[in-house]
Amino acid sequence: MNPVKGHYSIVQYCPDLARRETVNIGVVLLVPDRAFLQTRMVADNERVRHFFGTTGDDAKLLSDFKKSFSARIEAEHGRVTTLESFQKFIDTRGNQIQLTEPAFVKVRDCEETLTQLFDQLVGGKVKQRNRESFPKSLQARFEAGKVADLIETNVSISVPILDRETKIPFAFQNGAFHLLQPVVFPADKEEANFNRALKYSMEGKILQDHPDDEYGQLKFNVIGRFASMSDPSIPIVRDVLKESNVRLHLDHDLSGLVDEIRRTAKARPKRA
């Protein structure tokens, strides 16, 4: 894979903003051409305790800060996509979690580069990331876009012909009931991505051809996460889904979908 430009910032803890003394507790890496934005944080507060004597309630507060910051990075995935937006995000940090000015790094493999940066600049045990973070990331972004109250979650839908039920993470109603299915498409595997798209195209057609007894007419949407914004399989996947009138929304830019939900979605009914 050809190298591309990346930008990283060190995450620092500053217990006393007046003194400006900090300790490195993580790193954030942005790779615009790969639609990659992730943070890697230390699992414990041992270095902070060593330098500042942070214990008890202060240590718990730091752990909450780290958890909140990681969730914020997930939520910003679709908005922080350029160096300019990364800089703007950094400039908004005003509490005890600080970010250094972004620095350039050449990137071949995003995860590998993030690991190397963490080892070189932070060190220590890495806080493990949830491997099933895609739906949680989307939930955070719907909340950030102030449309979460218009979206139903974990909707069970009966699949005719296949005689089974499928659970869809997100859905909204605007005359038709739009099912939003997150799908990860592997890097540099056009044939695998084609086959995966074909699976969801067929499932989408079945669901759209058979109105649901509870939700009525269904519309099937795929939210696709690709390795990069220039992934050559994106147009292939889009065309395969389009054959069944299934819409593809790209994970790196959900502004159009969020705006559509905000403008057209009906308030979700309260269910017993």
QUIRAWO-V211203 format. One line per field, one symbol per residue. ss: DSSP state (A for helix, B for strand, O for the rest). phi: phi as a letter, one per 30 degrees, with the letter a starting at -180 (. if undefined). psi: psi as a letter, one per 20 degrees, with the letter a starting at -180 (. if undefined). Layout:
# QUIRAWO-V211203
ss = ???
phi = ???
psi = ???
This chain:
# QUIRAWO-V211203
ss = OOOBBBBBBBBBBOOOOOOOOOBBBBBBBBBAAAOBBBBBBBOOOAAAAAAAOOOAAAAAAAAAAAAAAAAAAAAOOOOOOOAAAAAAAAAOOOOOBBBOOOBBBBBOOAAAAAAAAAAAAOOOOBOOOOOOOAAAAAAAAAAAOOOAAAOBBBBBBBBOOOOBBBBBBBBBBOOOBBBBBBBBOOOOOAAAAAAAAAAAAAAAAAAAAOOBOOOBOBBBBBBBBOOOOOOOAAAAAAAAAAOOOOBBBBOOOOAAAAAAAAAAOOOOOOOO
phi = .ddbdbbbbddbcbdbdddidbbdbabcbcbedchcbbbbbddbcddddddcidbhddddddddeddddddddeddedccbbdddddddddddbcdccbdddbdbdbccdddddddddddcbijddddcddcceedddeddddddibedccdbhdcbdcdidhacbccdbabcbjccdcccdbccddhbdddddddddeddddddddddbeddccidcbcbcccccdadceddeddddddddecicdccdedbcdddddddddcddedddcd
psi = pqqrprpqpppqpnhohhhjprqpiaqpppngijlpoqqpqqhakghghghikprchhhhggghgggggghhgghjgihnirhghgggggiiojbioqprqqqqqppgpgggggggggghhfrappppqohlighhggghhhghjkjhiipqqlpppporgilrqqpphqqqpkgqoopoopppoqpkmgghhghghgghggggggghinqqhgibpqppqpoporhrijpiighggghghhhjkpqppphinjhggghgghhhqqpqqpq.
